Amino acid sequence: MLDRKEFLTGIAGVTVTLIVTACGGDDSQGTPAGEGDGNCMDDIDVAITSNHGHALQVPFADFDSGQSKSYSIKGTADHDHSITLTTSDFSDLKNSKKVIKESTNNSGHSHPMQIIC
């Protein structure tokens, strides 16, 4: 797991920040990663380090259920990775806390991710 400094260094160099609308949300740009309002019904902000087309979408219902679940982040990339959000992660997101995750290792690499509502 990366510490905060390593993660932020990676983001600053080569990350594309994706604003992902959580299934049916509005088309707003959301809030910048790191300034969440805890309202996952609007948008989630996702920063994926060394991104090359990956994207994360989390349906509203998953925030309501709060149960652990794995997600594909394939997006437009030519290979897939996944991440798992735990019950604790959903609770943190609802409380405007950043969630730091590492994707599965596929095609010889993984992607650190920062998620916030």
ChimeraX commands (.cxc) that place a marker at each C-alpha (Angstrom):
marker #1 position 0.00,0.00,0.00 radius 0.5
marker #1 position 1.28,3.46,-0.88 radius 0.5
marker #1 position 1.62,6.14,1.74 radius 0.5
marker #1 position 0.06,9.55,1.11 radius 0.5
marker #1 position 3.26,11.14,-0.21 radius 0.5
marker #1 position 3.89,8.33,-2.73 radius 0.5
marker #1 position 0.28,8.45,-3.88 radius 0.5
marker #1 position 0.22,12.23,-4.35 radius 0.5
marker #1 position 3.57,12.14,-6.13 radius 0.5
marker #1 position 2.18,9.56,-8.57 radius 0.5
marker #1 position -0.97,11.59,-9.16 radius 0.5
marker #1 position 0.98,14.77,-9.84 radius 0.5
marker #1 position 3.10,13.11,-12.51 radius 0.5
marker #1 position 0.80,11.12,-14.73 radius 0.5
marker #1 position -2.74,10.89,-13.44 radius 0.5
marker #1 position -5.88,11.82,-15.22 radius 0.5
marker #1 position -8.59,12.67,-12.72 radius 0.5
marker #1 position -11.90,11.18,-13.72 radius 0.5
marker #1 position -15.18,12.65,-12.60 radius 0.5
marker #1 position -17.52,9.68,-12.61 radius 0.5
marker #1 position -21.25,10.12,-12.31 radius 0.5
marker #1 position -22.65,7.43,-10.07 radius 0.5
marker #1 position -25.40,5.85,-12.21 radius 0.5
marker #1 position -28.05,8.44,-12.93 radius 0.5
marker #1 position -26.53,11.41,-11.14 radius 0.5
marker #1 position -26.54,14.83,-12.71 radius 0.5
marker #1 position -23.96,15.98,-15.23 radius 0.5
marker #1 position -22.19,18.34,-12.84 radius 0.5
marker #1 position -18.43,18.25,-12.56 radius 0.5
marker #1 position -18.62,17.22,-8.91 radius 0.5
marker #1 position -16.13,18.50,-6.39 radius 0.5
marker #1 position -12.38,18.23,-6.80 radius 0.5
marker #1 position -10.85,15.08,-5.33 radius 0.5
marker #1 position -10.13,15.80,-1.69 radius 0.5
marker #1 position -13.09,18.15,-1.13 radius 0.5
marker #1 position -15.98,15.73,-0.85 radius 0.5
marker #1 position -19.35,16.72,0.50 radius 0.5
marker #1 position -20.40,13.18,1.47 radius 0.5
marker #1 position -23.24,13.27,-1.06 radius 0.5
marker #1 position -22.59,10.16,-3.12 radius 0.5
marker #1 position -25.93,10.64,-4.84 radius 0.5
marker #1 position -24.43,13.47,-6.90 radius 0.5
marker #1 position -20.97,12.41,-7.99 radius 0.5
marker #1 position -17.94,10.52,-6.85 radius 0.5
marker #1 position -14.50,11.81,-7.70 radius 0.5
marker #1 position -11.91,9.22,-8.65 radius 0.5
marker #1 position -8.21,9.77,-9.24 radius 0.5
marker #1 position -6.49,6.77,-10.85 radius 0.5
marker #1 position -2.69,6.84,-10.88 radius 0.5
marker #1 position -0.99,5.98,-14.20 radius 0.5
marker #1 position -4.38,5.81,-15.85 radius 0.5
marker #1 position -4.82,4.75,-19.45 radius 0.5
marker #1 position -8.57,4.57,-19.91 radius 0.5
marker #1 position -9.76,2.96,-16.67 radius 0.5
marker #1 position -12.94,4.21,-15.00 radius 0.5
marker #1 position -14.94,3.39,-11.88 radius 0.5
marker #1 position -18.72,3.54,-11.62 radius 0.5
marker #1 position -20.55,2.80,-8.37 radius 0.5
marker #1 position -24.38,2.57,-8.52 radius 0.5
marker #1 position -26.45,4.51,-5.95 radius 0.5
marker #1 position -27.89,1.28,-4.58 radius 0.5
marker #1 position -24.42,0.11,-3.56 radius 0.5
marker #1 position -23.99,3.14,-1.29 radius 0.5
marker #1 position -27.37,2.45,0.29 radius 0.5
marker #1 position -26.66,-1.22,0.92 radius 0.5
marker #1 position -23.13,-0.54,2.16 radius 0.5
marker #1 position -22.13,-4.15,1.48 radius 0.5
marker #1 position -18.64,-5.04,0.25 radius 0.5
marker #1 position -18.51,-5.30,-3.52 radius 0.5
marker #1 position -15.90,-5.64,-6.28 radius 0.5
marker #1 position -15.95,-3.39,-9.35 radius 0.5
marker #1 position -14.35,-3.62,-12.77 radius 0.5
marker #1 position -12.42,-0.50,-13.76 radius 0.5
marker #1 position -11.83,-1.55,-17.38 radius 0.5
marker #1 position -13.32,1.60,-18.92 radius 0.5
marker #1 position -11.79,2.06,-22.38 radius 0.5
marker #1 position -8.51,0.29,-21.51 radius 0.5
marker #1 position -7.57,-2.91,-23.37 radius 0.5
marker #1 position -7.39,-4.88,-20.11 radius 0.5
marker #1 position -9.28,-5.01,-16.83 radius 0.5
marker #1 position -8.51,-4.45,-13.17 radius 0.5
marker #1 position -10.86,-4.53,-10.23 radius 0.5
marker #1 position -11.14,-2.97,-6.79 radius 0.5
marker #1 position -13.23,-3.94,-3.79 radius 0.5
marker #1 position -15.05,-1.39,-1.69 radius 0.5
marker #1 position -15.74,-2.66,1.83 radius 0.5
marker #1 position -18.49,-1.78,4.28 radius 0.5
marker #1 position -15.97,0.49,5.98 radius 0.5
marker #1 position -15.10,2.18,2.65 radius 0.5
marker #1 position -18.77,2.99,1.99 radius 0.5
marker #1 position -19.09,4.42,5.50 radius 0.5
marker #1 position -15.97,6.55,5.00 radius 0.5
marker #1 position -17.26,7.86,1.66 radius 0.5
marker #1 position -20.60,8.83,3.18 radius 0.5
marker #1 position -18.64,10.73,5.86 radius 0.5
marker #1 position -16.59,12.67,3.26 radius 0.5
marker #1 position -13.43,10.70,3.94 radius 0.5
marker #1 position -11.06,9.77,1.12 radius 0.5
marker #1 position -10.76,6.09,0.34 radius 0.5
marker #1 position -7.41,4.94,-1.01 radius 0.5
marker #1 position -7.41,1.61,-2.85 radius 0.5
marker #1 position -5.05,-0.36,-5.07 radius 0.5
marker #1 position -6.52,-2.20,-8.06 radius 0.5
marker #1 position -5.75,-5.81,-8.77 radius 0.5
marker #1 position -2.51,-6.50,-10.61 radius 0.5
marker #1 position -3.18,-7.32,-14.26 radius 0.5
marker #1 position -1.02,-6.98,-17.35 radius 0.5
marker #1 position 1.98,-6.55,-15.06 radius 0.5
marker #1 position 0.75,-3.53,-13.11 radius 0.5
marker #1 position -1.86,-2.15,-10.73 radius 0.5
marker #1 position -3.34,1.31,-10.15 radius 0.5
marker #1 position -3.55,3.21,-6.85 radius 0.5
marker #1 position -6.87,5.04,-6.65 radius 0.5
marker #1 position -8.32,7.83,-4.53 radius 0.5
marker #1 position -12.12,7.97,-4.20 radius 0.5
marker #1 position -14.25,10.61,-2.46 radius 0.5
marker #1 position -17.91,11.69,-2.51 radius 0.5
marker link #1:1,2 radius 0.2
marker link #1:2,3 radius 0.2
marker link #1:3,4 radius 0.2
marker link #1:4,5 radius 0.2
marker link #1:5,6 radius 0.2
marker link #1:6,7 radius 0.2
marker link #1:7,8 radius 0.2
marker link #1:8,9 radius 0.2
marker link #1:9,10 radius 0.2
marker link #1:10,11 radius 0.2
marker link #1:11,12 radius 0.2
marker link #1:12,13 radius 0.2
marker link #1:13,14 radius 0.2
marker link #1:14,15 radius 0.2
marker link #1:15,16 radius 0.2
marker link #1:16,17 radius 0.2
marker link #1:17,18 radius 0.2
marker link #1:18,19 radius 0.2
marker link #1:19,20 radius 0.2
marker link #1:20,21 radius 0.2
marker link #1:21,22 radius 0.2
marker link #1:22,23 radius 0.2
marker link #1:23,24 radius 0.2
marker link #1:24,25 radius 0.2
marker link #1:25,26 radius 0.2
marker link #1:26,27 radius 0.2
marker link #1:27,28 radius 0.2
marker link #1:28,29 radius 0.2
marker link #1:29,30 radius 0.2
marker link #1:30,31 radius 0.2
marker link #1:31,32 radius 0.2
marker link #1:32,33 radius 0.2
marker link #1:33,34 radius 0.2
marker link #1:34,35 radius 0.2
marker link #1:35,36 radius 0.2
marker link #1:36,37 radius 0.2
marker link #1:37,38 radius 0.2
marker link #1:38,39 radius 0.2
marker link #1:39,40 radius 0.2
marker link #1:40,41 radius 0.2
marker link #1:41,42 radius 0.2
marker link #1:42,43 radius 0.2
marker link #1:43,44 radius 0.2
marker link #1:44,45 radius 0.2
marker link #1:45,46 radius 0.2
marker link #1:46,47 radius 0.2
marker link #1:47,48 radius 0.2
marker link #1:48,49 radius 0.2
marker link #1:49,50 radius 0.2
marker link #1:50,51 radius 0.2
marker link #1:51,52 radius 0.2
marker link #1:52,53 radius 0.2
marker link #1:53,54 radius 0.2
marker link #1:54,55 radius 0.2
marker link #1:55,56 radius 0.2
marker link #1:56,57 radius 0.2
marker link #1:57,58 radius 0.2
marker link #1:58,59 radius 0.2
marker link #1:59,60 radius 0.2
marker link #1:60,61 radius 0.2
marker link #1:61,62 radius 0.2
marker link #1:62,63 radius 0.2
marker link #1:63,64 radius 0.2
marker link #1:64,65 radius 0.2
marker link #1:65,66 radius 0.2
marker link #1:66,67 radius 0.2
marker link #1:67,68 radius 0.2
marker link #1:68,69 radius 0.2
marker link #1:69,70 radius 0.2
marker link #1:70,71 radius 0.2
marker link #1:71,72 radius 0.2
marker link #1:72,73 radius 0.2
marker link #1:73,74 radius 0.2
marker link #1:74,75 radius 0.2
marker link #1:75,76 radius 0.2
marker link #1:76,77 radius 0.2
marker link #1:77,78 radius 0.2
marker link #1:78,79 radius 0.2
marker link #1:79,80 radius 0.2
marker link #1:80,81 radius 0.2
marker link #1:81,82 radius 0.2
marker link #1:82,83 radius 0.2
marker link #1:83,84 radius 0.2
marker link #1:84,85 radius 0.2
marker link #1:85,86 radius 0.2
marker link #1:86,87 radius 0.2
marker link #1:87,88 radius 0.2
marker link #1:88,89 radius 0.2
marker link #1:89,90 radius 0.2
marker link #1:90,91 radius 0.2
marker link #1:91,92 radius 0.2
marker link #1:92,93 radius 0.2
marker link #1:93,94 radius 0.2
marker link #1:94,95 radius 0.2
marker link #1:95,96 radius 0.2
marker link #1:96,97 radius 0.2
marker link #1:97,98 radius 0.2
marker link #1:98,99 radius 0.2
marker link #1:99,100 radius 0.2
marker link #1:100,101 radius 0.2
marker link #1:101,102 radius 0.2
marker link #1:102,103 radius 0.2
marker link #1:103,104 radius 0.2
marker link #1:104,105 radius 0.2
marker link #1:105,106 radius 0.2
marker link #1:106,107 radius 0.2
marker link #1:107,108 radius 0.2
marker link #1:108,109 radius 0.2
marker link #1:109,110 radius 0.2
marker link #1:110,111 radius 0.2
marker link #1:111,112 radius 0.2
marker link #1:112,113 radius 0.2
marker link #1:113,114 radius 0.2
marker link #1:114,115 radius 0.2
marker link #1:115,116 radius 0.2
marker link #1:116,117 radius 0.2
view
